[in-house]
Each structure stands twice: as structure tokens, then as C-alpha cells.
Amino acid sequence: MRFTKYLLLTAAASTLLYSCGGDAKHEEKTEEVVATDSNDKAWYAEEYTDKDEAGFRWKTERFSDIKVLKYQINGFDKLTFQQKQLVYFLGQAGYAGRDIIWDQNYRHNLTIRRALENIITNFTGDKTSDDWTKFMVYTKRVWFANGIHHHYSMDKFEPAFTKEYFTSLMSETKTELTEEVIEVIFNPEIDNKKVSLDATKDLLLSSATNFYGPDVTQKDAEDFYAAKMDKNDATPISYGLNSKLVKTENGLEERVWKSGGMYGEAIDQVTMWLTKAVAVAENPAQGDALKLLIEYYNTGDLKTWDAYNVAWVTATEGDIDYINSFIEVYNDPLGYRGSYETVIQMNDFEASARMAVVANNAQWFEDNSTIMDDHKKKKVTGVTYKVVEVAAESGDASPSTPIGVNLPNANWIRSTHGSKSVSLGSIIHAYSQGKGSGMLKEFCYTAKEMEMEEEHGAIGDKMHTALHEVIGHASGQINPGVGTPKETLKNYASTLEEARADLVGLYYLMDPKLVEMGLISSLEVGKTAYDGYIRNGLLTQLTRLNKGAIIEEAHMRNRQLNAAWAMEKGAADNVIEKVTKDGKTFFIVNDYDKLRVIFGDLLKLIQKIKSEGDYQAGKDLVENYGVQVDQAIHTEVLERVAKLNVAPYSGFINPTLVPQYDDKGEMVDVKVTYPDDFETQMLNYAKNYSFLPSKN
């Protein structure tokens, strides 16, 4: 599970939008094209040139609702040559599978991406026109999202340029697309939602994601896996994690993602680089885990995947670690199939040592939780937590990246063998350097609220990230014979799990034990975090929705669920108050102690739902509190934010690791460079890491 790029956005991790953190310095802009149409500034574009005192350019450009940042790899030069090689090989393995996420996201994505890239590479006409700017912004949005659907809202992009202009570009550059694919781009009714969680529809037929054949229904898939699963299996495999489910003349079949199978051309490149990584592993345990990962890619065997995860989670020595394979299931409306992603990371020893107290006290947190005793783990095993420097990201983790991760996702492995939690420290720092201004004054109700956010917001978010990942996802247990959450809670499993982990963090942020442990200076940190969470859950996250939409993204549902439930349950005591000032709506916390009790009560309820596999209770909770939007408030929020002209989303250009060779052609070192140009990086990736055919 990941504490994602979508999270609170009220901290050093993400003061970029929803925080009421301090204002950033004035940004000097060298180029600006402002949209004048009504397409929600879909083709807004600007370039940033400002640098910090050390000459590093954190922000590079803005297009549409995206701000492109950079991050640094601190301490890379202190690694041994063997460690540098390991980081390089792991990074190359990640990039080699990049095409996979594009095809997973939508069946026409690779075809469209290559057409757009061919036009950019070969067009020699007027690149100063509004039409060309609109075309480039559309292309960059597609690059950023790894496909033609928004990475967050899941809505299909609508080009701001005309079909006639696009076909003229195709003609001038000898780019070929079928009429079917051109119609996909320009017809807003075709495959308009990558992932639909609208319970009134068939979740598969209404989703464009390419995890299922176009004629596979929700009932088909649910029945297929229900026949395979044994609720009494204490160590169930992750059914469906690494395959596409399709209909054939013989019935439903899984097309497995493995060497010699679906995506085999890219997977062979991934394993080639992983094999090189084995040769320079830091220790035998790390090398053995990598060998199992290679075996999994070669065979597609999900038992091998479990064996790999056990080996990986127990390989805790060394400075270098990684995430690689088909992991998070948010892009599958049924929660079975894992999106391809990789993150390569180096330990930040100083920061990890400061935060080790969280993992070291995991049993105390579990014992003192509000959840029922029967749902608590009697022995919390193998929990580790590190703050890391990111060296490379690919697939579903790039360009938009999580800020924290807890893996593996299998409940039984976490319970028996433990879990690894990481906070992506370099990403968090880069977000803070790229933050914007304006939201502070707009959505904080009082000067005191703003002051608290400035003083305590960063540490509050860091602590919430740590508690969410290390304690939240590792806590609780499922009753024997109940089955896995994706089997019992189905399409509500991800939302409820993220809500549960959020609530663990929120509950303990107001616990004096954190002050005693030296993790926070005072409970003012917790109060600040409560202010930010309610503000975001009920107000500012609505900027990410189109007018009239319901909430479908799991993390947004989780935040509104927690905030709205707390407001309702605390109504009699006015725990959270809705106020209006100068015609603007605000939500303020009047009683932090009572709010903590309410968060604890909801945590107990959601853990009970998960432990008992109560689908109807989980559905009622999500649908009643996490889905519907107050349209009047939503309209107001959109109007308030429109005046600020801020980008609600940020993502990153990756550093480039450049191997150095001697006269004999042998690698002798690896250097880091920091490219400034998003377009150039995307074109380089397309040239050097494009291994799949356009149709798979």
C-alpha cells in the first residue's frame, strides 16, 4: 500500500497545494501561454527558471493542472562503485518495463503515444501557433499520465485542438493511425473513464483499463475468482495479480505477464538488468531475493511471488533497496491486478535513525489501538521503517509519485514475516521546494490556523506518513476463514484500507506518547494535522474533481469518508463547525480531544468491517460518506481556486544515471545528471526503453 502522491498535501511532503504552509518565493517565469477557452485551462503552459541558492532548479514547467519538479539524489557520490552499479542496474530494469504501464492503463495507449512522439520528432512547421501549443500540452498530459486518461481523476483528456489540425500534423509527419484510434482521441463518449468505481454500473464494462478483455463483465471476473479462492487458506496467493483476464472460445483465461507470455519482450529486458544487479548485490539475502524476482518474471508463478516477497521483506541489511513488479491494485476496479512500478532507493541513515522509534514501538501502538482486542495482532512481526533517497522511478510511480510505501500487500505475509515501510524523503523535500502560494490565505480560517500550519505542518505530515505506513497498514488482523479483503470487500477494499491507515495516524497524532518518544514537540502538531485533514477532506481536495462529478478515486473517498463521518458524529457537540466568512465556506475544529475519540471510534468500526469481511457495512460506509459531493461547496471551491491559478498536481523529471567507462569499455563509475526538460526525457525514454509492440 502507498501513502500516495494523492494524500493530505498539508506537509513538507506536499505543501504544494492543499497545505496552509508558508508562501514560496516569487517565481520568475520566462514563457507563458494562458488558455482563453473554457476547457478548464487545459492548455495552460508556462516555464519556470528560478533556482535556489545552490543553483538547483526545482521547478521546470507548468502545463494544464500539472507542475513538473525535479528531485536530487543526496549522498550518491558516497556510495561504493559496487553500490552505484547496483542502483544503475536496478534503475535500468525499471525503465525497461516502462511500456507495460502504458498498455495496462489502456489498450490504445502505446499506439497513441508513438503517434504523438512521431509528430513531435518530425514536424517542421509552425511551432509558435496556439494550435501547436495545445498539441504539446495534450502530449505532455498524456506523458505525465502514462496514457490518455488523467492519472488521478481517471477521466479521458479532451484535446483543445481540432481533429482537422491533428490530421494535418499526421499528414505532414507521415504518422499513421486508424480511424478507430482517431475517434478514441476526439470522441468524449468512447472509453471516457480509465477506472470507474460507480457502483451503479458494471465496474469492468464502464472502465477503460486494459486488465480485462472488453467483453469481460464484473460478474464474470468475480465468479471466476470466487471459484478459485479458499477462504480457509491461511496463505492465499494473490489471484489475478499478474495477468489479463480474457474471454476465449474455451471460456475465461488469464494471459500471464511473464517471459514468453504477455509483455514478455519488455520483461526479458527487465530480467536482463536484474541479473546484472544480482552480480553486484550488497549481500546474499539481497541477491537471493532478486533471484526469486527473476524466477517470478520467468514463470509467472504466484507462489514464487510470495516466496520473493518473504525473501525481500526479510532482507533488511544494506544501503540500497527497491520496489519492482506488478504491485498496487488501485487501477483495477476489482482490486486484483497489479500495475507495473519501480522505485530505486538509498537509505538516509540519519533520518531513518530518528524515525526508527516508530517501528521499534509497533507493538505498543497495536496494543493501545481502539480496535477490538480480537482484531489486534498479538505479536507484530518484522516491521521496518526507513527514510530514503530516491534514485529512479518508473511505471505507475512516475512521473507522479507516492511519498510513502508499505509492502508487501499480502496480509498473511505482513502478519507472519513483517513489512517494509519507506518514506521517500527526497521526494518530500522536493515537493516542499516546489510548493506554491495562495491556498494558505484562501482556505485557512484564521491567522492562528495559518501560523500553526507554518510552524507544525511539515512535521505533522511526516509523522502522519510514518504512522499511516508503518503502523496503519501493518495493524489489525482478519478473522480466520473470512477471506482476503479484495474477495470480501471487493471494490471498496482499497478505500477502506486507506481510511483505516489514515485513522491510525490521526488517532496517535494527538497522543502524548509521541511527545514522550520525542517524535513531536507538542500536541500542537496533532492539532495542526487535524485542521489540515478536515480542511482537505471536506474542501480543498474537491479542486481535483470536475464540476458535477462524484468521488471515485480511493484516496479521495477515504479522506472525505473520515472527515464527513467525524463531522456527523460530532455534530451534537459542535466538534467540527461549518462557518461562512465573506461568502466563503470553512470547516474548523472546535474540540480536538473529542475529534480524536471520534477518529478512534471510526477506526474500530472499519477494522471490524475488514476483519469480519462485512461487504454491506463497508459499502454503506463508503457510499454514504465518501462518494457524494456537496455541489454548492464544490462550485464555490472551484471558483475560489480558479482565481489563484495553481496546479493541483505535481510530478517529477528523474535524475539520469550516466555510466562512465574506461578505454577498455569497462564501467568504472556512475555519475548523476539532472535534466531540466520533461519533453526531452520522455522522448529519450521512448527511444531507449520501448520494447513492446503497440498491440499486446
C-alpha positions in Angstrom: 0.0 0.0 0.0 1.2 3.5 -0.6 0.8 6.8 1.2 0.4 8.4 -2.1 1.0 11.4 -4.1 -2.7 12.0 -3.5 -2.5 12.3 0.2 -3.2 15.1 2.6 -1.0 17.5 0.9 -0.6 19.5 4.1 3.1 19.0 4.7 6.6 19.2 3.8 5.7 16.2 1.7 3.1 18.1 -0.2 2.6 21.6 0.8 2.3 22.0 -2.9 -1.4 22.6 -2.9 -3.6 21.7 0.0 -1.3 22.9 2.7 -1.6 26.1 4.5 2.2 26.2 4.8 4.4 29.1 4.1 4.5 31.1 0.9 7.1 30.2 -1.6 9.4 32.9 -3.0 8.2 34.8 -6.1 8.6 32.7 -9.3 10.3 34.2 -12.3 8.7 33.0 -15.5 10.2 33.2 -18.9 7.4 31.9 -21.1 3.6 31.9 -20.6 0.7 30.8 -22.7 -2.7 31.3 -21.0 -5.7 29.4 -22.3 -8.6 31.5 -23.3 -11.1 28.7 -23.9 -13.4 27.2 -21.4 -11.7 23.8 -21.2 -10.6 24.4 -17.6 -7.3 25.9 -18.8 -6.5 22.5 -20.3 -3.7 24.0 -22.4 -2.3 26.5 -19.9 1.5 26.4 -20.1 4.4 28.2 -18.5 8.1 27.7 -17.9 10.0 28.4 -14.6 13.6 29.5 -14.5 14.2 30.3 -10.8 16.8 28.4 -8.9 17.7 28.0 -5.3 20.9 29.5 -3.7 22.9 26.5 -4.8 21.8 26.9 -8.4 19.4 24.0 -8.5 16.2 24.4 -10.5 13.5 22.6 -8.5 10.6 23.7 -10.8 10.8 23.4 -14.5 7.4 24.0 -16.1 3.6 24.0 -15.7 1.1 22.7 -18.1 -2.6 22.4 -17.6 -3.1 21.2 -14.0 0.5 19.8 -13.7 3.6 21.3 -12.2 6.8 19.4 -13.2 9.5 19.3 -10.5 12.9 17.7 -10.0 14.4 15.8 -7.1 18.0 15.3 -6.0 19.9 12.1 -5.0 21.8 13.2 -2.0 24.7 11.0 -0.9 25.1 9.2 -4.2 28.7 10.1 -4.5 29.4 8.5 -1.1 28.3 5.0 -2.4 30.9 2.5 -3.3 31.3 1.7 -7.0 29.5 -1.6 -6.5 26.6 0.1 -4.9 26.4 2.7 -7.7 26.3 -0.2 -10.2 23.5 -1.8 -8.2 21.5 1.4 -8.3 22.2 1.8 -12.0 21.2 -1.7 -12.9 18.0 -1.6 -10.8 17.1 1.7 -12.4 17.6 0.3 -15.9 15.5 -2.7 -15.0 12.7 -0.3 -14.0 12.8 1.8 -17.2 12.9 -1.4 -19.3 9.4 -2.2 -18.3 8.0 1.3 -18.8 5.9 0.3 -21.8 3.9 -2.1 -19.6 2.1 0.5 -17.5 1.1 2.3 -20.7 -0.6 -0.8 -22.1 -2.1 -1.8 -18.7 -3.7 1.7 -18.5 -5.5 1.4 -21.9 -5.3 -0.8 -25.0 -4.6 2.1 -27.4 -2.1 4.0 -25.3 1.1 2.8 -26.9 -0.3 3.4 -30.4 -1.3 6.9 -29.5 1.9 7.7 -27.6 4.0 6.7 -30.5 1.9 8.7 -32.9 2.3 11.8 -30.8 6.1 11.3 -30.4 6.5 10.7 -34.2 4.7 14.0 -34.8 6.9 15.9 -32.3 10.1 14.4 -33.7 9.3 15.0 -37.4 7.1 18.1 -37.6 9.0 21.1 -39.2 6.1 23.5 -39.4 5.0 26.4 -37.2 5.7 25.7 -33.6 4.7 29.1 -32.4 1.0 28.8 -33.0 -1.7 28.3 -30.4 -2.6 25.0 -32.1 0.9 23.7 -31.7 1.0 24.8 -28.0 -2.3 23.0 -27.5 -1.0 19.9 -29.1 2.2 19.9 -27.0 0.2 20.4 -23.8 -2.0 17.5 -24.7 1.0 15.3 -25.4 2.7 16.3 -22.1 -0.5 15.5 -20.2 -0.5 12.0 -21.9 3.1 11.5 -21.0 2.5 12.5 -17.4 -0.5 10.1 -17.0 1.1 7.2 -18.8 -1.8 7.3 -21.1 -4.8 9.3 -22.4 -6.7 9.3 -19.1 -5.9 11.6 -16.2 -3.6 10.0 -13.6 -5.9 11.0 -10.8 -9.5 11.7 -11.9 -9.3 8.9 -14.5 -11.2 11.0 -17.0 -10.1 10.9 -20.6 -8.3 14.0 -21.8 -10.1 16.2 -24.3 -7.8 17.8 -26.9 -8.0 21.6 -27.1 -7.0 21.4 -30.8 -9.3 20.2 -33.6 -9.4 16.9 -35.3 -8.6 18.7 -38.6 -5.4 20.2 -37.1 -4.3 16.8 -35.8 -4.9 15.0 -39.1 -2.8 17.8 -40.8 0.0 17.1 -38.4 -0.3 13.4 -39.2 -0.1 14.0 -42.9 2.9 16.3 -42.6 4.8 13.8 -40.5 3.7 10.6 -42.2 2.0 9.4 -39.0 -0.5 6.6 -39.3 -3.5 6.0 -37.1 -6.6 4.1 -37.8 -9.9 5.9 -37.8 -10.9 3.9 -34.7 -8.0 5.3 -32.7 -8.5 8.9 -34.0 -12.1 8.6 -32.9 -11.0 7.5 -29.5 -8.9 10.6 -29.1 -11.6 13.0 -30.2 -14.9 11.4 -29.2 -15.5 12.1 -25.4 -18.1 9.3 -25.2 -15.6 6.5 -26.0 -13.8 4.9 -23.1 -14.1 8.1 -21.1 -13.1 6.6 -17.7 -10.0 4.6 -17.1 -11.2 3.3 -13.7 -14.9 3.6 -12.7 -15.9 2.9 -9.2 -19.5 3.9 -9.7 -21.4 1.1 -8.0 -24.5 1.7 -10.2 -22.6 0.5 -13.3 -20.7 -2.7 -14.2 -17.3 -1.8 -13.0 -15.4 -3.5 -15.8 -17.6 -2.5 -18.7 -17.5 1.1 -17.6 -13.7 1.1 -17.1 -11.2 1.5 -20.0 -8.3 -0.1 -18.1 -6.7 -2.9 -20.0 -6.7 -5.5 -17.3 -9.7 -7.3 -18.7 -11.0 -8.2 -22.2 -13.5 -5.6 -23.4 -16.3 -8.2 -23.1 -15.5 -9.5 -19.6 -18.1 -8.4 -17.1 -17.8 -7.7 -13.4 -19.8 -10.9 -12.6 -17.6 -12.9 -15.0 -14.5 -11.9 -13.1 -15.9 -12.2 -9.6 -17.3 -15.7 -10.4 -14.0 -16.7 -12.0 -12.0 -15.9 -8.9 -14.7 -17.0 -6.4 -14.3 -20.5 -7.8 -10.6 -20.5 -7.2 -10.4 -19.0 -3.7 -10.4 -20.9 -0.5 -11.4 -18.7 2.5 -9.8 -21.1 4.9 -6.4 -20.8 3.1 -4.1 -19.1 5.6 -1.6 -18.3 2.9 -3.6 -17.4 -0.2 -1.8 -16.4 -3.4 -2.6 -13.0 -5.0 -5.0 -14.3 -7.6 -5.1 -12.3 -10.8 -2.1 -10.0 -9.8 0.0 -10.7 -12.9 -2.4 -11.4 -15.7 -5.1 -10.1 -18.1 -8.4 -11.9 -17.9 -9.9 -12.5 -21.4 -12.7 -14.5 -23.0 -11.8 -17.2 -25.4 -13.6 -20.0 -27.2 -12.7 -22.1 -24.2 -14.1 -19.7 -21.7 -12.3 -17.2 -19.4 -8.5 -17.4 -19.4 -5.6 -15.5 -17.9 -2.9 -14.1 -20.1 0.0 -14.1 -17.7 2.6 -11.3 -17.7 5.9 -13.2 -17.9 8.8 -14.1 -20.1 7.3 -15.8 -23.2 3.9 -14.6 -22.3 2.1 -11.2 -22.4 4.6 -8.4 -22.0 7.4 -10.9 -22.5 9.5 -8.7 -24.7 9.8 -6.0 -22.0 10.0 -8.5 -19.1 13.1 -10.1 -20.8 14.8 -6.7 -20.7 13.8 -6.2 -17.1 15.3 -9.6 -16.1 18.5 -8.9 -18.1 19.2 -5.9 -15.9 18.1 -7.6 -12.7 20.6 -10.4 -13.5 23.3 -7.8 -13.6 22.0 -6.4 -10.3 22.4 -9.9 -8.7 26.1 -9.9 -9.5 26.6 -6.7 -7.5 24.2 -7.3 -4.7 25.3 -5.9 -1.3 24.7 -9.2 0.5 23.5 -12.8 -0.1 20.0 -12.1 1.2 19.5 -9.2 -1.2 20.9 -11.3 -4.1 18.6 -14.3 -3.2 15.6 -12.1 -3.3 16.5 -10.7 -6.7 16.9 -14.2 -8.0 13.4 -15.1 -6.9 12.1 -12.0 -8.5 13.7 -13.0 -11.8 12.2 -16.5 -11.4 8.8 -15.0 -10.9 9.1 -12.9 -14.0 10.3 -16.0 -16.0 7.5 -18.3 -14.7 4.6 -16.0 -13.7 4.1 -18.4 -10.7 2.3 -16.5 -7.9 3.7 -18.9 -5.3 7.1 -17.7 -6.4 5.9 -14.2 -6.0 5.0 -14.9 -2.4 8.4 -16.6 -1.8 10.1 -13.5 -3.3 8.1 -11.2 -1.0 9.1 -13.2 2.1 12.7 -13.0 1.0 12.5 -9.3 0.1 10.8 -8.2 3.3 13.4 -10.1 5.5 16.4 -8.8 3.5 16.8 -5.7 5.6 20.6 -5.2 5.5 22.3 -2.9 3.1 22.1 0.7 1.9 20.1 0.0 -1.3 16.6 -1.3 -1.8 14.0 -1.3 -4.5 10.3 -1.9 -5.4 9.8 -3.7 -8.7 6.9 -5.6 -10.3 3.1 -5.6 -10.6 2.1 -4.3 -7.2 -0.6 -1.8 -6.4 -4.1 -2.7 -7.5 -5.8 0.8 -7.5 -6.0 0.8 -11.3 -8.1 -2.4 -11.2 -11.7 -1.5 -10.3 -12.0 -5.0 -8.7 -8.6 -4.8 -6.9 -6.9 -7.9 -8.4 -4.4 -6.8 -10.9 -1.1 -5.0 -10.1 0.2 -2.0 -12.0 3.9 -2.2 -13.0 6.0 0.1 -11.0 9.6 0.5 -9.7 11.3 2.7 -7.2 15.0 2.5 -6.5 16.1 3.9 -3.2 19.1 4.6 -0.9 18.8 4.7 2.9 19.0 8.1 4.6 20.7 6.8 7.7 20.3 9.9 9.8 16.7 10.4 9.1 15.9 6.7 9.4 17.6 6.6 12.8 15.4 9.5 14.0 12.3 7.7 12.9 13.2 4.2 14.0 11.3 4.7 17.2 8.1 4.3 15.3 8.9 0.8 14.1 10.5 -0.2 17.3 7.3 0.6 19.2 4.9 -1.1 16.7 3.6 -3.5 19.4 2.8 -0.6 21.8 0.8 1.1 19.0 -1.1 -2.1 18.3 -1.8 -2.8 21.9 -3.1 0.7 22.6 -5.2 1.0 19.5 -9.0 1.5 19.7 -9.7 -1.6 17.6 -11.3 -4.6 19.3 -8.9 -7.0 21.1 -9.9 -9.9 18.8 -8.8 -7.8 15.8 -5.4 -6.9 17.2 -2.2 -8.7 16.4 -0.9 -10.4 19.4 2.6 -10.1 18.0 3.6 -7.5 15.5 6.5 -9.0 13.4 9.3 -7.7 11.3 8.2 -4.1 10.9 10.9 -1.8 9.5 10.8 1.9 8.6 13.4 3.9 6.6 13.6 7.3 5.2 15.1 7.0 1.7 16.7 9.0 -1.1 15.0 8.0 -4.4 17.4 7.3 -7.3 15.0 6.3 -10.0 11.2 5.7 -10.6 9.3 4.2 -13.4 5.9 2.8 -14.3 3.0 3.7 -12.1 5.4 5.5 -9.7 6.5 8.1 -12.3 6.2 11.0 -13.1 3.6 11.2 -10.3 5.0 9.5 -7.3 4.0 8.3 -3.8 5.6 9.8 -0.8 5.5 6.7 1.3 5.1 3.0 0.8 4.3 -0.1 2.9 4.8 -3.5 1.3 4.2 -6.3 0.8 0.4 -6.1 0.3 -0.4 -9.7 1.2 -2.0 -9.7 4.7 -0.6 -13.1 5.7 3.0 -12.2 4.7 2.8 -8.9 6.7 1.4 -10.8 9.7 3.9 -13.6 9.6 7.1 -12.1 8.2 6.6 -8.4 8.6 6.6 -5.4 6.3 8.9 -2.7 5.0 7.8 0.9 5.2 9.6 3.7 3.5 9.2 7.5 3.4 10.5 9.0 0.2 12.5 11.8 1.9 14.0 13.3 -1.2 10.6 13.4 -2.9 9.1 15.0 0.2 11.8 17.6 0.2 11.4 18.3 -3.5 7.7 18.8 -3.0 8.4 21.4 -0.3 10.8 23.2 -2.6 8.2 23.3 -5.4 5.3 24.4 -3.4 3.1 27.3 -4.5 1.4 30.0 -2.6 -2.1 31.4 -2.3 -4.0 28.4 -0.9 -2.8 29.5 2.6 -4.8 32.7 2.7 -7.7 31.2 0.8 -8.6 28.2 2.9 -7.2 28.7 6.4 -10.0 30.3 8.5 -7.8 32.3 11.0 -4.4 33.8 11.2 -3.8 31.3 14.1 -4.6 28.4 11.8 -2.1 29.7 9.3 0.6 30.2 11.9 0.1 26.7 13.3 0.5 25.2 9.8 3.6 27.2 9.2 5.2 26.0 12.4 3.9 22.5 12.7 2.5 21.4 9.3 5.7 19.8 8.0 6.4 17.6 10.9 2.8 16.7 11.3 2.6 15.4 7.8 5.9 13.5 8.2 4.5 11.8 11.3 1.2 11.0 9.7 3.0 9.4 6.8 5.1 7.3 9.2 2.2 6.3 11.3 0.0 5.6 8.3 2.6 3.3 6.6 4.5 1.7 9.5 1.6 1.2 12.0 -1.6 1.7 10.0 -1.0 -0.8 7.2 0.7 -3.2 9.5 -2.0 -3.2 12.1 -5.0 -5.4 12.7 -5.8 -9.0 11.6 -8.5 -10.7 9.6 -10.6 -13.3 11.3 -9.9 -16.9 10.4 -11.9 -18.2 7.4 -13.1 -14.7 6.3 -11.0 -14.4 3.1 -8.9 -11.6 1.7 -10.3 -8.0 1.6 -10.4 -8.0 -2.2 -12.6 -11.1 -2.0 -14.9 -9.8 0.8 -14.9 -6.1 0.4 -14.4 -6.1 -3.3 -14.3 -2.7 -5.0 -14.4 -0.9 -1.6 -11.3 -2.7 -0.2 -8.8 -0.1 -1.2 -10.8 2.9 0.1 -11.4 1.2 3.5 -7.8 0.1 3.9 -6.5 3.7 3.2 -9.2 5.1 5.5 -8.1 2.6 8.2 -4.4 3.5 7.9 -5.2 7.2 7.9 -7.2 6.9 11.1 -4.4 5.0 12.8 -2.1 8.0 12.1 -4.7 10.6 13.1 -5.6 8.8 16.3 -1.9 8.7 17.5 -1.0 12.2 16.4 -2.9 13.5 19.4 -1.3 11.0 21.8 1.1 12.4 24.4 3.1 9.2 23.8 4.5 10.8 20.7 5.8 13.7 22.7 7.3 11.3 25.2 9.0 9.4 22.4 10.5 12.7 21.1 8.7 12.4 17.8 6.8 15.7 18.1 7.4 18.7 20.2 3.8 19.1 21.5 0.3 18.2 20.7 0.0 21.4 18.7 1.4 19.2 15.9 -1.5 16.9 16.1 -4.0 19.8 16.3 -2.4 21.2 13.1 -2.7 17.9 11.4 -6.4 17.6 12.4 -7.1 21.1 10.9 -5.4 20.2 7.7 -7.1 16.8 7.3 -10.6 18.2 7.8 -9.9 21.2 5.6 -8.6 18.8 2.8 -11.2 16.1 3.2 -14.2 18.5 3.1 -12.9 21.3 1.0 -9.7 21.6 -0.9 -9.5 18.1 -2.4 -12.6 19.0 -4.4 -10.4 21.0 -6.7 -9.4 17.7 -8.2 -13.0 17.0 -9.4 -14.8 18.2 -12.5 -17.9 20.1 -11.7 -20.8 17.8 -11.0 -18.7 14.7 -10.5 -18.9 12.2 -7.7 -15.7 10.9 -5.9 -14.4 7.7 -7.4 -10.6 7.8 -6.5 -10.0 5.6 -3.5 -7.8 8.0 -1.5 -10.2 10.9 -2.0 -13.1 8.7 -0.9 -11.1 7.7 2.2 -10.4 11.3 3.2 -14.0 12.6 2.7 -15.3 9.5 4.5 -13.2 10.1 7.6 -13.9 13.8 7.7 -17.6 13.6 6.9 -18.3 10.8 9.3 -16.4 12.7 12.1 -18.4 15.8 11.4 -21.7 14.0 11.6 -20.8 12.1 14.8 -19.6 15.2 16.5 -22.5 17.4 15.4 -24.2 17.4 18.9 -21.0 18.8 20.5 -20.1 21.0 17.5 -16.7 19.2 17.3 -16.3 20.4 13.7 -18.1 23.5 12.6 -19.1 24.8 9.2 -18.7 28.5 9.1 -19.1 31.2 6.4 -16.9 34.3 6.2 -17.1 36.9 3.4 -19.3 34.5 1.5 -16.7 31.7 1.7 -17.1 28.3 3.4 -14.7 27.0 6.1 -14.6 24.0 8.4 -13.0 24.5 11.7 -12.2 22.0 14.6 -13.5 23.2 17.9 -12.6 20.2 20.1 -9.5 18.3 19.2 -9.8 15.8 22.0 -13.3 14.8 21.1 -12.3 14.6 17.4 -9.6 12.1 18.4 -12.2 9.9 20.2 -14.4 10.0 17.0 -11.4 9.0 14.8 -10.7 6.2 17.2 -14.4 5.0 17.0 -14.3 5.0 13.2 -11.0 3.1 13.2 -12.6 0.4 15.4 -15.6 0.2 13.0 -13.5 0.0 9.8 -11.2 -2.6 11.3 -14.3 -4.7 12.4 -15.6 -4.4 8.8 -12.2 -5.6 7.4 -11.7 -8.3 10.0 -15.2 -9.8 9.5 -15.4 -9.2 5.8 -18.6 -7.3 6.1 -19.2 -6.1 2.5 -22.6 -4.4 3.1 -21.3 -2.4 6.1 -18.2 -1.4 4.1 -20.3 -0.4 1.1 -22.7 1.6 3.2 -19.9 3.5 4.9 -18.1 4.4 1.6 -21.2 5.2 -0.4 -22.9 7.3 2.4 -19.9 9.3 3.4 -17.1 9.1 0.7 -18.8 9.3 -2.7 -21.3 12.1 -3.0 -20.2 15.7 -3.2 -22.0 18.9 -2.0 -22.3 20.5 -5.4 -22.7 24.0 -4.0 -19.5 23.8 -2.0 -17.7 22.2 -4.9 -18.7 25.0 -7.2 -17.5 27.5 -4.6 -14.2 25.8 -4.2 -13.6 25.7 -7.9 -14.3 29.4 -8.2 -12.0 30.2 -5.3 -9.1 28.2 -6.6 -9.6 29.4 -10.2 -8.6 32.9 -9.1 -5.3 31.5 -7.7 -4.2 29.8 -10.9 -2.4 26.9 -9.0 -1.5 23.5 -10.3 -3.2 20.8 -8.1 -0.8 18.1 -9.2 3.0 17.7 -9.3 5.3 15.1 -10.7 9.0 14.7 -11.4 11.7 14.6 -14.0 14.0 11.7 -13.0 17.7 12.3 -12.5 19.8 10.5 -15.1 22.4 7.9 -14.0 25.3 8.0 -16.5 27.8 5.1 -16.5 31.4 6.1 -17.0 33.7 3.8 -19.0 37.5 3.4 -19.3 39.5 2.9 -22.5 38.7 -0.8 -22.4 35.0 -0.2 -22.4 34.6 -1.3 -18.7 32.3 0.6 -16.4 34.4 2.4 -13.8 31.9 4.9 -12.2 28.3 6.2 -12.4 27.6 9.9 -12.4 24.3 11.8 -11.8 22.9 14.5 -14.0 19.7 16.5 -13.5 17.9 17.2 -16.8 15.6 20.2 -16.9 13.4 19.3 -19.9 10.4 17.0 -19.4 9.9 16.7 -23.2 13.5 15.6 -23.8 13.3 12.9 -21.1 10.1 11.5 -22.4 11.5 11.3 -25.9 14.7 9.7 -24.6 12.6 7.1 -22.7 10.6 6.3 -25.8 13.8 5.9 -27.9 15.7 3.8 -25.4 13.1 1.8 -23.4 10.4 0.9 -25.9 10.3 -2.9 -26.1 6.6 -3.8 -26.5 4.6 -3.8 -29.8 1.8 -1.2 -29.9 -0.8 -4.0 -29.6 -0.3 -6.7 -26.9 
